[in-house]
Amino acid sequence: MTIFSKIIAGEIPSYKIAENDRFYAFLDIRPMSKGHTLVIPKQEIDYLFDLDDTLLGDMAVFAKKVAKAIENAVSCKRVGMMAIGLEVPHAHIHLIPIQKEGDMSLANPKLQLSAEEFEEIAEKIRAAF
């Protein structure tokens, strides 16, 4: 069972943004920017491009809805999308609020936020969802 499956099951806490019967969105605890959110399928599949076409398409639509909520809740020019797929063996998409392209560089330092800051950001995005 991956760390993401444990989050879905409630075994590990998360700052949940949105959920439906097939997908779960939550704040990244090592964010590149405030509002950095992960979107995952509830089905544990390692590689994003191993998802069947319907699931992948529906995940993109779910991610779009989450991204629009992020745009409405967090000050940003756009929400960038990244799918790397190496760190956790569970398909996922990063939605990252950005002001410029360089904001998505993996070399950038991660933000250090308090639990209160994470919860405040999550609440703003949930309210916009």
C-alpha positions in Angstrom: 0.0 0.0 0.0 1.5 3.4 -1.0 1.6 6.5 1.2 -1.2 7.9 -1.0 -3.4 4.9 -0.5 -2.9 5.3 3.3 -3.9 9.0 2.9 -7.1 8.0 1.1 -7.8 5.4 3.7 -7.4 8.0 6.5 -4.4 6.2 8.0 -2.2 9.2 7.4 -3.7 12.7 7.8 -3.9 15.2 4.9 -5.2 18.6 4.0 -8.0 17.4 1.8 -9.1 19.8 -1.0 -11.7 17.6 -2.8 -12.8 14.0 -3.3 -15.2 12.0 -5.3 -15.7 8.2 -5.7 -12.5 7.9 -8.0 -10.2 10.8 -7.1 -8.7 12.6 -4.1 -6.9 16.0 -4.0 -4.8 17.2 -1.1 -2.1 19.8 -0.4 1.5 18.7 -0.9 3.2 18.9 2.5 6.5 19.9 0.7 4.9 22.6 -1.5 6.7 24.5 -4.3 4.1 27.4 -3.6 1.1 28.0 -1.4 -1.7 25.9 -2.7 0.5 23.2 -4.3 -2.0 20.3 -4.6 -1.7 16.7 -5.6 -4.5 14.9 -7.5 -4.5 11.1 -7.3 -6.8 8.3 -8.4 -8.1 6.2 -5.6 -7.2 3.1 -7.5 -3.5 2.4 -6.8 -1.8 2.5 -10.2 1.9 3.2 -10.3 2.3 5.1 -13.6 0.1 7.9 -14.8 0.2 6.6 -18.4 -0.9 3.1 -17.3 -4.3 4.5 -16.3 -7.0 3.5 -18.8 -8.1 6.3 -21.2 -11.4 6.9 -19.4 -9.8 7.1 -15.9 -7.0 9.4 -17.2 -9.5 11.7 -19.0 -11.7 11.9 -15.9 -8.7 12.6 -13.8 -7.8 15.5 -16.0 -11.3 16.9 -15.7 -11.2 16.5 -11.9 -7.8 18.2 -11.9 -9.1 21.1 -13.9 -11.9 21.7 -11.4 -9.3 21.6 -8.6 -7.0 24.0 -10.5 -9.9 26.5 -11.1 -10.6 26.4 -7.3 -6.9 27.0 -6.6 -6.9 30.0 -9.1 -9.8 31.5 -7.2 -8.3 30.9 -3.7 -4.6 31.6 -4.1 -2.9 34.6 -5.7 -1.3 33.3 -8.9 -1.0 34.0 -12.6 -1.7 30.4 -13.5 -1.8 26.9 -12.1 1.0 24.8 -13.6 0.7 21.1 -14.0 3.5 18.5 -13.5 3.5 14.7 -13.6 6.9 13.2 -12.8 5.9 9.9 -11.2 9.1 8.7 -9.6 9.0 9.5 -5.9 5.7 7.8 -5.0 4.6 4.6 -6.9 1.0 5.9 -7.2 -0.1 8.0 -10.3 -0.4 11.7 -9.4 -0.6 15.2 -10.9 0.9 18.2 -9.2 -1.1 21.4 -9.5 1.2 24.3 -8.7 0.2 28.0 -8.4 2.8 30.0 -10.3 3.6 33.6 -11.2 6.3 32.6 -13.8 7.6 29.4 -15.5 10.6 29.3 -13.2 8.3 28.8 -10.2 8.0 25.1 -11.3 11.7 24.3 -11.1 12.5 21.3 -9.0 15.6 23.1 -7.9 13.6 25.7 -6.0 13.5 25.4 -2.2 10.3 24.0 -0.8 8.1 26.2 1.4 8.0 25.5 5.2 4.4 26.1 6.3 2.8 25.7 9.7 -0.2 23.4 10.2 -2.4 26.5 10.6 -1.1 27.9 7.3 -1.8 24.6 5.5 -5.3 24.4 7.0 -6.1 28.1 6.0 -5.0 27.5 2.4 -6.9 24.2 2.2 -10.1 25.9 3.5 -9.8 28.7 1.0 -9.5 26.2 -1.9 -12.3 24.0 -0.6 -14.5 27.0 -0.4 -13.8 27.8 -4.0 -14.3 24.2 -5.2 
